[in-house]
């Protein structure tokens, strides 16, 4: 019984898997934050382009 408990205690595969999972979660959180910021900036830029195109369409031909 003690042999089995010592073997389980020395096994580090589960700890490594948890570490990789935590790293993946941190990367995902960073990506989500960056993409939300980028998405807001793109939304603003496309709004400006839309306004410019609408305004240019209303200008008299000359």
C-alpha positions, 0 to 999 in steps of 0.5 A: 500500500505504501509503495503505491502511495509513494508511486502516486506522490512521485508522479508529476504527469498530472502537475505538468498537465495542469501547468500546461492548462494554466499557460493555455488559459493565460494565453487565451485570456490575453488573446481575447483582450487583444482581439476585443481592443482590435475589434473596437479600433476596426469598428471605429475605422470602418465607421469613418470609412462608411461616413467618408463614402456616404459623404463622397456619394452626396457630392456633386459631380464636377 
